[in-house]
Amino acid sequence: MRILLRACILLTCLAATWLAGSVQATAAPSNLYFIDDFSGESGTYFYSGQLDERRFGYDKGQYRIDTSGSEAYGQSVLLEDLEEYSVEVSAQLLDSSDKDGGGFGISFNYNERQGGSDFMLFLIYNRGAFAVLRYKDDKTSVVTSPQLTDLVKPGKPVQLGVDNTRGQLTFYINGVEVHSLKETQLTRGGFGMFATRRSLVQYDDFKVFADRPTPKIFKDDFSTDASFYKGSYGEVEYYYRDKRYYINTLDTQYIGLSPFPEKAMNFDLSVDVELVQGEPQGGYGIYIRDWETGGGGFNQFRFLVADGWYAIEQSVEDRPLALSQWTQHSAVRLTGVNRLRVVAQDGKLSFFINGVEVYKHTDDMPHMGDFGLYAAGGVEVAFDNLEFLPLQ
């Protein structure tokens, strides 16, 4: 659970051995869920930086993984938890000193675990072959042994695709179905790009097709302690008391974030907030569309009130940006309970205080993410009567 600390996109490395199987897959969703053309114009999502001798990053409208100075494979992934999706990317091996000729591929059904990660791999050999591997519990096995194909030409760009429907897998090269199988161990997760050791690979037009999950309709009067986190995290306390939920940052300047159990992009969210103790210099309220960009930072919107004032803030890769500076407004009560409401529908965001619309904003990068309750340092804040309605 991320309340104070930020997690990074995980980069992993892989070393390989082999095993086999095959079965017919079913159709995967066709709705565009995610796209990155690597131009950087609408944000960066994948990791940029260096891990030992391996380099990862955006370069002139493409993405590169450079393991040319390393004996380790490299990959860059998006952390998701999807069980039905299609993923595709264009890839090209630019150079390799790997004795096996070098290769690249798509990682999929990727899941983090304590001490490592598990994932599937659709691997392309530059010499003209493909294979399917499973990396699980620090062991690598071959699900499909290397198969020759004339669809792969050494050094030429290759369009790769994988359909996953709860473990029913179909594989594509340059739009041609080349293989299908049933996977029973790793059937859902995230996805990304992979490069073999001592290789330089560039990628373009990473796309994911999936149906966006719709969170359940949810109401919470906090009469029970079943929904939100309770306990301490760092120097922040989270607890239920007198049928309300509290975030206590009185003894710290750390912020407190308490997320809803699910992610969402389009929704109608409202909650009662009240300052119980402290000096609300940084405000308190709710946050929405909190998602990891891939560069080690997070994007987030915050809707805050304090002492008869309100503010709407945005973080872009953890860099703060004030959309609406602190503004005094008659809709904000100086003391007692204020009811905050946000309606998020694709690129349109509307903010309400006690039934009065106080601000509108256009989100140029609407994205599914975490949302929940927020308190800056130095306060004790009570929350009540939370209502969440998912929107299509």
C-alpha positions in Angstrom: 0.0 0.0 0.0 1.5 3.3 -1.0 0.6 6.0 1.5 3.8 8.0 1.9 6.4 6.4 -0.2 6.6 6.1 -4.0 7.4 2.9 -5.9 9.3 2.8 -9.2 8.7 0.9 -12.4 10.5 -2.3 -12.0 13.3 -3.4 -14.3 14.3 -7.0 -14.2 16.8 -9.3 -15.9 16.4 -12.8 -17.0 18.5 -15.9 -17.8 17.0 -18.7 -19.8 16.3 -22.6 -20.0 13.5 -24.4 -22.0 9.8 -26.5 -22.0 6.5 -26.7 -24.4 2.6 -26.7 -25.1 -0.1 -25.4 -27.5 -3.9 -24.6 -27.6 -6.4 -22.3 -29.4 -6.9 -18.9 -27.9 -10.1 -16.8 -27.8 -10.5 -13.2 -28.9 -9.1 -10.4 -26.7 -10.7 -6.9 -26.3 -10.4 -4.4 -29.1 -10.9 -1.1 -27.1 -7.7 1.0 -26.9 -6.6 1.1 -23.3 -3.1 2.5 -23.5 -0.7 3.9 -26.2 2.8 5.3 -26.2 4.3 6.4 -29.5 7.5 7.4 -27.5 7.3 11.0 -28.7 7.1 12.2 -25.1 4.5 14.8 -26.2 1.8 13.4 -23.9 4.1 12.2 -21.1 6.5 9.4 -20.5 5.3 6.1 -19.1 8.3 3.7 -19.3 11.5 3.9 -17.3 14.3 6.2 -18.3 17.7 5.8 -16.7 20.5 3.3 -16.1 20.6 0.0 -14.3 24.2 -1.3 -13.9 25.5 -1.3 -17.5 22.0 -1.3 -19.1 20.4 1.9 -20.4 16.7 2.6 -20.9 15.0 5.6 -22.4 13.1 7.7 -24.9 15.2 8.7 -28.0 13.9 10.7 -31.0 10.4 9.3 -31.0 11.4 5.8 -30.1 12.3 3.8 -26.9 15.6 2.0 -26.5 16.9 -0.8 -24.3 20.7 -1.0 -24.5 22.3 -4.0 -22.9 25.3 -4.0 -25.2 27.7 -3.7 -22.2 25.9 -6.2 -20.0 25.6 -10.0 -19.7 22.0 -9.5 -18.3 18.8 -9.2 -20.2 16.7 -6.1 -19.7 13.1 -5.2 -19.7 10.9 -2.2 -19.0 7.3 -2.8 -17.9 4.0 -1.2 -17.0 2.5 -2.6 -13.8 -1.2 -3.5 -14.5 -3.5 -6.4 -13.4 -5.4 -7.3 -16.5 -6.7 -10.7 -17.4 -8.0 -9.9 -20.9 -6.0 -7.7 -23.2 -4.0 -7.4 -26.4 -0.5 -5.9 -26.4 1.6 -4.9 -29.5 4.8 -3.1 -30.3 7.2 -2.6 -33.2 10.8 -3.7 -32.4 14.1 -3.7 -34.2 17.5 -5.1 -33.2 20.1 -2.5 -34.1 23.2 -4.3 -32.8 24.2 -7.3 -30.8 27.4 -9.1 -29.8 25.4 -11.9 -28.2 26.8 -15.2 -29.4 23.2 -16.4 -30.0 22.6 -13.5 -32.4 20.5 -11.3 -30.1 16.8 -10.9 -29.7 13.9 -9.0 -28.2 10.3 -9.5 -27.3 7.1 -8.6 -25.3 6.9 -9.3 -21.6 3.3 -10.0 -20.5 1.3 -11.3 -17.6 3.9 -9.6 -15.4 3.5 -9.6 -11.7 5.7 -8.4 -8.8 6.2 -10.6 -5.8 8.4 -10.3 -2.7 12.0 -10.6 -3.8 11.3 -10.6 -7.6 8.8 -10.9 -10.4 7.0 -13.5 -12.5 6.1 -13.0 -16.2 5.7 -14.6 -19.6 7.9 -13.7 -22.6 7.2 -13.8 -26.3 10.9 -13.9 -27.5 12.0 -13.1 -31.1 15.5 -14.3 -32.2 17.0 -12.0 -34.7 18.2 -15.0 -36.8 14.5 -15.8 -37.6 12.7 -17.7 -34.9 10.4 -17.2 -31.9 9.8 -18.9 -28.6 7.5 -18.5 -25.5 9.1 -18.6 -22.0 7.8 -18.5 -18.5 9.8 -16.9 -15.7 8.4 -17.9 -12.3 9.8 -18.3 -8.8 13.3 -17.4 -10.1 13.2 -20.2 -12.6 12.9 -19.9 -16.4 11.2 -22.6 -18.5 10.4 -22.9 -22.2 6.7 -23.1 -22.8 7.2 -23.3 -26.6 10.7 -24.2 -28.0 12.2 -22.0 -30.7 10.3 -22.1 -34.0 11.7 -21.0 -37.3 9.8 -18.3 -39.2 10.4 -16.3 -42.4 8.4 -13.4 -40.9 11.5 -12.3 -39.0 14.3 -10.8 -41.1 17.7 -10.1 -39.4 18.0 -6.4 -38.4 14.5 -5.4 -39.8 11.6 -4.0 -37.8 9.1 -6.6 -36.5 5.6 -6.0 -35.4 4.9 -8.2 -32.3 1.5 -8.9 -30.7 0.1 -11.0 -27.9 -3.6 -11.7 -27.1 -4.3 -12.8 -23.5 -7.8 -14.0 -22.4 -7.4 -15.5 -18.9 -4.4 -17.5 -20.1 -5.6 -18.3 -23.6 -2.7 -16.9 -25.6 -2.3 -16.0 -29.3 0.9 -14.7 -30.8 1.4 -12.5 -33.9 4.4 -11.5 -36.0 3.8 -8.7 -38.5 0.0 -9.2 -38.1 0.2 -13.0 -38.9 -0.9 -15.4 -36.2 2.0 -17.8 -35.6 1.1 -19.7 -32.4 -1.5 -20.2 -29.7 -1.5 -22.0 -26.4 -3.2 -22.3 -23.0 -1.2 -20.9 -20.0 -2.5 -22.0 -16.5 0.2 -20.5 -14.2 0.6 -16.9 -15.2 -2.8 -15.7 -16.6 -2.9 -12.0 -15.8 -0.8 -8.9 -15.1 1.2 -6.2 -16.8 3.3 -6.0 -19.9 6.4 -4.4 -21.4 9.4 -4.6 -23.7 12.4 -7.0 -23.5 15.9 -7.2 -24.9 18.5 -10.0 -24.7 22.0 -9.4 -23.3 24.6 -7.5 -25.3 22.0 -6.0 -27.6 20.6 -2.6 -28.6 16.9 -2.7 -29.4 14.6 0.1 -30.3 10.8 0.1 -30.0 7.9 2.1 -31.4 4.1 2.4 -31.0 3.4 0.4 -27.9 -0.3 -0.3 -27.6 -2.6 -2.1 -25.3 -6.3 -3.0 -26.1 -8.5 -3.9 -23.1 -11.9 -3.1 -21.6 -11.5 -0.7 -18.7 -12.7 -2.4 -15.4 -15.6 -0.7 -13.8 -15.3 -0.4 -10.0 -18.3 -1.4 -7.9 -20.7 1.2 -6.7 -19.6 2.0 -3.2 -20.8 3.9 -0.1 -19.1 4.1 3.3 -20.4 5.8 6.4 -17.3 4.4 8.3 -19.5 2.7 10.8 -17.2 -0.4 10.3 -13.5 -0.5 9.7 -13.5 -2.8 6.7 -12.7 -0.6 3.8 -9.8 1.8 4.4 -6.4 1.2 5.9 -6.0 1.5 9.7 -2.7 1.6 11.6 0.4 3.6 11.3 2.5 4.2 8.1 5.7 6.1 8.7 4.7 9.0 11.1 1.1 9.1 9.9 -1.8 7.5 11.8 -5.0 6.1 10.2 -7.9 5.0 12.4 -11.7 4.7 12.8 -13.4 6.5 15.7 -17.0 7.5 16.4 -18.2 6.2 13.0 -15.7 8.4 11.1 -12.4 7.8 9.5 -9.3 9.8 10.5 -5.9 10.7 9.1 -3.6 12.1 11.7 -0.4 14.0 10.7 -0.2 16.2 13.8 3.3 15.1 14.6 4.8 15.1 11.1 5.1 17.2 8.0 4.5 14.1 5.9 1.3 13.9 4.0 -1.2 11.1 4.5 -2.8 9.3 1.6 -5.5 6.6 2.1 -6.5 5.0 -1.2 -9.8 3.5 -2.2 -9.4 -0.3 -2.7 -9.7 0.0 -6.5 -8.5 2.2 -9.3 -10.7 4.3 -11.6 -10.7 7.0 -14.2 -14.3 8.0 -14.7 -16.4 8.5 -11.5 -18.4 10.7 -9.2 -16.8 10.9 -5.8 -17.9 12.8 -2.8 -17.0 12.8 1.0 -17.5 14.9 4.1 -14.3 16.4 5.5 -13.7 18.2 8.8 -10.6 19.6 10.5 -10.5 18.2 14.1 -7.1 19.6 15.2 -4.1 21.4 13.8 -3.1 24.2 11.5 -4.2 23.2 7.9 -1.5 25.1 6.0 -1.3 22.4 3.3 -5.1 21.6 3.3 -7.0 18.4 3.3 -9.5 16.7 1.1 -9.3 14.1 -1.7 -6.9 13.0 -4.4 -7.7 11.4 -7.8 -6.1 9.9 -10.9 -2.8 9.0 -9.1 -0.7 7.0 -11.5 2.9 6.1 -12.0 4.4 7.6 -15.1 7.3 5.2 -15.6 10.0 7.8 -15.0 9.9 7.2 -11.3 7.3 9.8 -10.5 3.5 10.0 -10.2 0.8 12.2 -11.6 -2.0 13.2 -9.3 -4.9 15.7 -8.8 -5.7 17.1 -5.3 -8.9 18.9 -4.2 -8.2 20.6 -0.9 -9.9 23.0 1.6 -8.8 24.9 4.7 -10.2 27.8 6.7 -12.8 29.0 4.1 -10.4 28.5 1.2 -10.0 25.9 -1.5 -7.3 24.8 -3.9 -6.9 22.4 -6.8 -3.4 21.1 -7.3 -1.8 18.7 -9.8 1.5 16.8 -9.6 3.3 15.9 -12.9 5.9 13.3 -12.1 5.8 14.5 -8.5 6.4 18.1 -9.5 3.6 20.3 -8.0 1.5 22.6 -10.1 -1.3 24.8 -8.9 -4.3 24.6 -11.2 -6.4 26.9 -8.9 -4.4 28.9 -6.3 -5.8 29.0 -2.8 -9.1 30.9 -3.3 -11.5 32.2 -0.7 -15.0 31.1 -1.5 -18.4 31.5 0.2 -19.2 27.9 -0.4 -16.4 26.8 1.9 -17.4 26.7 5.6 -14.8 28.2 8.0 -15.4 25.4 10.6 -17.3 22.1 10.7 -18.0 19.8 7.8 -17.5 20.6 4.2 -18.7 18.1 1.5 -16.3 17.8 -1.4 -17.3 16.2 -4.7 -15.3 15.5 -7.9 -16.9 14.4 -11.2 -14.3 12.9 -13.5 -15.4 12.0 -17.1 -12.5 11.4 -19.5 -10.8 14.8 -20.0 -13.4 16.7 -18.0 -13.0 17.4 -14.3 -15.6 19.3 -12.2 -15.1 20.2 -8.5 -17.9 21.0 -6.0 -18.0 22.2 -2.4 -21.2 21.8 -0.5 -23.1 21.5 -3.8 -21.6 24.5 -5.5 -19.4 24.0 -8.5 -16.2 26.0 -7.8 -13.8 24.9 -10.7 -13.6 23.0 -14.0 -10.5 21.6 -15.6 -9.5 19.7 -18.7 -7.2 16.8 -18.1 -5.0 16.4 -21.2 -3.9 12.9 -20.1 -6.9 11.2 -18.6 -5.7 8.0 -17.0 -6.9 5.3 -14.6 -5.3 5.6 -11.2 -5.7 5.5 -7.4 -7.9 7.9 -5.6 -8.8 8.5 -2.0 -8.4 10.7 1.1 -5.7 13.2 1.7 -4.3 15.3 4.6 -1.2 17.5 4.5 1.2 17.6 7.5 0.2 19.0 10.9 -3.5 18.1 11.1 -6.1 15.6 12.3 -8.9 15.3 9.7 -12.1 13.3 9.9 -13.9 11.9 6.9 -17.5 10.6 6.6 -20.3 9.6 4.2 -18.1 8.7 1.3 -20.0 7.9 -2.0 -18.4 6.6 -5.2 -20.3 6.1 -8.4 -18.4 4.7 -11.4 -19.1 6.4 -14.8 -18.6 4.9 -18.2 
